[in-house]
Amino acid sequence: MAFNANTVWEVRVDGDDSNGGSFNTNALGTGNTDYSQQASPQIAVTDAVTNTSTTITSATANFPANCVGNGICIEGGTGGITRRYVQIISRTSATAVVVDASTGLVVGTGATLKMGGALASPGGAFNSVLVSGNIVFYKYNALPFVITSATISVAGGRISPVNGVYYSGYDTTRRVRNWDANRPTIQLDSSLSSTNIVSSTSYALLESIIFDGNNITLGSGCTHRGSVWRCKFMNFTASGATDNAATGISEAAFCEFTGNSGAYSCNYYHIVGCVAWNNSFTPFQGAGTVRDSISFNNTGASTDGFSASRKFYNCIAYGNARVGFNLSNAAESAAYNCIAEGNLVNGYAGNSSNPFVVNCADFGNTSGRLGSNVRDLDPINLSGSAFVNAAGGDFRLNATAGAGALLRALGLPVTFPGGAGANYRDIGPIQHQDAGGGGGSTGGYIIGA
């Protein structure tokens, strides 16, 4: 019997892979307690007795009445049980429980049993028993989780996501799509080379995690067909994050990319609300769309702010070592409502298919606004920097006439089709806030408003 789809798993730096590590949230409403959210197991005994049914007994365990739903890790004993994760589905008495494993628990005595307590390895053996709907929570700690093995599903091993599973970091708010300021870090060990942290062809979601390549040789961050949300990818020398296939459904949303020196930092089909800085190769590449994203101060003789994707909407390219928006690497490329400022070659460059640049702004690009083969419609030429303090990473629009002020409430479409309403969004991803909270937006830093 597989683990319940509503099972949540807890992984902590101070946990242990021999702990129970999981809880079936269906059991919460019946008075049971989740004991996985602690470093140590609630029960740890060495006198567990198993048989080929689903019953496990222990004379000393003293299983509490509220234990149903909790995970158990059992191993060893006279039956030589290989470490196995199971889940309590009913409690017979203080010395006996029924678990979800209908086969595989051989007859044996003296087995080690731990109920509750968090796991320690982000991609440990538990990964092999995950099912769609499960959530794996990584608890924040100032210390990183360290990937010490290039093998998957072992202690210290790489993560191989399972279809339909959420892998979510948190600090104080234990739920998916949280906005906790602190995120756990998963880091490659300095002894490794030519490996990645995450690899699979599954459609899983990774969120609120910092992935650190530790600058190891040919280290990569994430290669999978799912999505990444509010993650940070740093110090990778091969690649940061890629969708492993141009599937058309993968997405990188609200992510950060910095200190990467490999072929790309982000190569997803859809990219939204992301920021990349201080990378030594073009950070944003892909086959789909990039929206509401910022690429700045990326270095290297052939490094552009954005490249390859077919469509760019409401993005900023600032201070990059070559072109701000390189529209030369994909057919049907176009840029809308974008800002190119202070790039060391052109703001916008094209190719033989003559891509469109529509309602886009520029200022201070060393070789001018345009490279060759660009159809430039409704260009906006600024007389000064558009930003409050670009050198300090503050890309809010300033209020200077002919500069940031000119871009306010100028984004297309001015009026939505069909008379749905007027549009007051600014050009670029970050929307200004009028005095008193009125006007074109509701906040000083709004992605995708």
SVG drawing of the C-alpha trace seen along z (x, -y; Angstrom):
<svg xmlns="http://www.w3.org/2000/svg" viewBox="-16 -67 53 81">
<polyline fill="none" stroke="black" stroke-width="0.4" points="0.0,0.0 1.4,-3.4 1.7,-6.4 -1.4,-8.5 -1.4,-11.4 -2.0,-13.8 1.2,-12.9 3.7,-15.7 7.4,-15.1 9.7,-17.1 13.4,-17.5 15.7,-19.4 19.4,-19.9 19.2,-18.6 17.0,-15.6 18.0,-12.0 17.3,-9.8 16.4,-6.9 13.4,-9.0 9.8,-8.5 9.7,-11.8 6.1,-11.9 2.5,-12.5 -0.8,-11.9 -2.7,-15.1 -6.1,-13.3 -5.5,-12.2 -5.4,-15.7 -9.1,-16.1 -9.4,-13.0 -7.2,-14.2 -3.9,-12.9 -0.6,-14.8 2.1,-15.3 5.4,-14.3 7.5,-14.8 8.0,-18.5 10.8,-17.9 14.4,-16.9 14.1,-13.8 11.7,-10.9 8.8,-10.7 9.4,-7.0 12.7,-5.1 12.9,-1.5 15.0,1.6 12.5,4.3 10.1,4.0 8.6,7.3 7.3,7.6 5.5,10.2 4.3,10.6 1.0,8.9 0.8,5.1 1.1,5.3 4.1,4.1 4.5,4.7 6.9,3.4 6.7,4.1 8.3,0.7 7.1,-1.7 4.0,-2.9 2.3,-4.1 0.2,-7.1 -3.5,-7.3 -2.8,-10.2 -0.1,-8.4 -2.2,-7.6 -0.9,-9.2 2.7,-9.4 5.5,-7.8 7.7,-5.0 11.2,-4.0 12.0,-0.4 15.2,1.5 17.5,4.3 16.6,7.0 16.7,10.7 14.9,10.4 17.6,8.1 15.0,5.5 16.4,3.0 15.5,-0.5 11.8,-1.1 9.4,-3.9 5.8,-3.1 2.8,-5.0 0.5,-4.2 -3.1,-3.7 -4.5,-2.5 -3.5,-1.8 -4.4,1.5 -2.9,0.8 0.1,-0.8 2.2,2.0 0.8,2.6 0.0,0.6 -1.1,1.4 0.9,-0.2 0.2,-0.8 2.7,1.8 0.9,4.9 4.0,6.8 7.7,6.6 8.0,6.5 9.6,9.8 9.2,11.8 11.8,10.5 12.4,9.4 14.6,6.8 14.2,4.3 14.9,0.6 11.8,-1.5 11.5,-5.3 8.2,-7.1 8.2,-10.8 11.1,-13.1 12.3,-14.8 14.6,-13.5 18.0,-15.0 18.8,-14.4 16.8,-16.5 17.0,-13.7 17.3,-10.7 15.8,-7.2 12.3,-8.5 12.2,-10.0 11.6,-6.6 8.2,-6.2 6.8,-9.6 3.5,-9.8 1.7,-12.6 0.2,-15.0 2.9,-14.7 4.7,-17.8 8.3,-17.7 9.0,-20.6 12.6,-21.8 13.0,-23.7 15.2,-26.8 18.5,-26.7 21.4,-29.0 23.5,-26.0 22.9,-24.5 21.8,-21.1 24.8,-19.6 24.7,-17.3 27.6,-14.9 26.8,-12.2 26.1,-12.2 23.7,-9.3 20.0,-9.8 17.8,-8.5 20.7,-7.9 21.9,-9.8 23.3,-13.1 22.2,-12.3 20.9,-14.4 17.1,-15.1 15.1,-13.3 11.7,-14.9 8.6,-12.8 5.6,-13.7 3.1,-15.9 5.2,-16.4 5.8,-19.8 9.3,-20.5 8.9,-23.6 11.3,-25.5 9.9,-27.4 10.9,-29.1 7.9,-30.1 5.0,-29.5 4.8,-25.8 2.8,-25.8 3.4,-25.9 3.6,-29.3 4.9,-31.0 6.8,-34.3 9.0,-33.7 12.1,-35.9 14.4,-33.0 14.7,-30.1 16.7,-26.9 19.9,-26.4 20.8,-23.2 24.5,-23.2 26.8,-21.0 29.8,-19.7 33.2,-21.0 34.4,-17.4 31.9,-16.9 32.3,-17.8 30.2,-17.5 26.9,-17.0 23.7,-18.7 21.4,-19.1 18.1,-18.3 17.6,-16.1 14.6,-14.3 12.0,-14.4 9.1,-14.7 6.7,-17.6 7.3,-18.6 7.3,-22.0 10.4,-23.4 9.8,-26.5 11.3,-28.8 14.7,-27.2 18.2,-28.6 20.4,-26.3 24.1,-26.9 26.6,-25.4 29.5,-26.3 31.5,-27.0 32.4,-23.3 33.6,-22.3 30.7,-21.9 28.2,-22.1 24.5,-22.5 21.4,-23.5 18.1,-22.1 17.2,-20.1 13.6,-19.0 10.4,-19.5 8.4,-21.1 8.5,-24.7 10.6,-26.7 9.0,-29.4 10.8,-31.9 14.0,-30.0 17.5,-31.4 20.3,-29.8 23.9,-30.9 27.5,-29.9 26.9,-27.3 29.7,-26.8 27.7,-24.7 24.1,-25.9 21.6,-27.3 18.1,-26.0 16.6,-24.4 13.3,-22.8 15.1,-19.7 12.8,-20.1 11.0,-22.8 7.6,-21.4 5.7,-24.7 4.4,-24.3 7.5,-24.8 7.9,-28.1 10.4,-30.0 8.6,-32.5 10.0,-35.1 13.4,-33.6 16.9,-35.0 20.1,-34.2 23.5,-35.4 27.2,-34.5 26.7,-31.8 29.4,-31.3 28.0,-28.5 26.1,-28.4 23.0,-30.0 21.4,-30.8 17.7,-30.3 16.4,-28.4 12.7,-27.8 9.9,-28.1 8.1,-30.8 10.0,-33.2 8.1,-35.7 9.1,-38.1 12.8,-37.0 16.0,-38.9 19.5,-38.1 22.7,-40.0 26.5,-39.5 26.5,-36.4 29.3,-36.0 27.1,-34.5 23.7,-35.6 21.4,-34.7 18.0,-34.5 17.5,-32.1 14.7,-29.9 12.1,-29.2 9.1,-30.9 8.3,-34.2 10.0,-36.4 7.8,-38.8 8.4,-41.4 12.0,-40.4 15.3,-42.3 18.8,-41.5 21.6,-43.8 25.3,-44.0 26.1,-40.7 29.6,-40.5 31.6,-38.8 32.3,-39.8 29.4,-37.9 26.9,-38.4 23.6,-40.0 20.8,-40.8 18.2,-38.6 18.6,-36.3 16.9,-33.5 13.4,-33.7 10.7,-34.6 8.9,-37.3 9.9,-39.8 7.3,-41.8 7.9,-44.6 11.5,-43.7 14.6,-45.7 18.1,-45.2 20.7,-47.4 24.5,-47.6 25.1,-44.3 28.3,-43.7 26.9,-43.4 23.3,-43.9 20.4,-44.5 17.8,-42.5 19.3,-40.2 16.5,-39.3 18.9,-37.5 18.6,-34.0 15.0,-33.0 12.4,-33.4 9.5,-35.7 11.2,-37.5 9.8,-40.7 10.1,-43.1 7.2,-45.1 7.2,-47.7 10.8,-47.1 13.7,-49.3 17.3,-49.0 19.7,-51.3 23.5,-51.5 24.4,-48.3 27.8,-48.2 26.7,-47.6 23.1,-48.2 19.9,-48.3 18.1,-46.1 19.6,-43.9 17.8,-41.9 18.3,-39.3 17.3,-38.5 13.7,-38.0 13.6,-41.7 12.0,-41.3 9.7,-43.9 10.6,-46.3 7.4,-47.9 6.9,-50.8 10.3,-50.3 12.6,-52.8 16.4,-53.3 19.1,-55.4 22.8,-55.4 23.6,-52.3 27.2,-52.6 26.6,-51.7 23.2,-53.3 19.6,-52.1 19.5,-49.6 21.7,-47.0 20.8,-45.8 17.6,-44.3 15.1,-45.7 11.6,-47.0 11.4,-49.8 7.8,-50.9 6.9,-53.8 10.4,-54.2 10.9,-56.0 14.2,-57.8 14.9,-59.0 16.9,-62.0 18.2,-60.5 18.3,-57.4 14.8,-56.0 15.6,-54.6 15.8,-55.7 19.2,-54.2 20.2,-51.5 23.8,-51.3 22.3,-50.3 19.9,-47.8 16.8,-50.0 14.9,-49.9 11.8,-51.8 11.0,-54.5 12.2,-58.0 10.0,-61.1 12.4,-62.9 10.8,-64.5 12.0,-62.9 13.3,-59.9 11.4,-57.7 8.4,-60.1 8.0,-59.6 7.4,-55.9 4.6,-56.1 1.2,-54.9 2.6,-54.4 2.5,-50.7 0.5,-49.0 -2.3,-48.4 -3.6,-51.9 -7.1,-50.5 -7.9,-46.8 -9.7,-45.3 -13.5,-45.2 -13.8,-48.1 -12.8,-46.1 -11.1,-49.2 -8.3,-51.6 -4.7,-50.5 -2.4,-52.6 0.6,-50.3 4.1,-51.7 6.7,-50.5 8.9,-48.0 8.2,-45.5 8.1,-47.7 5.1,-50.0 5.1,-53.4 2.8,-54.3 1.0,-57.7 0.7,-59.8 -2.1,-58.7 -2.1,-55.2 -4.2,-56.2 -3.4,-56.1 -1.8,-53.5 -0.8,-50.9 -1.1,-49.8 2.5,-49.4 6.1,-50.6 7.4,-47.2 4.9,-45.2 5.8,-42.4 3.3,-41.9 0.8,-44.5"/>
</svg>
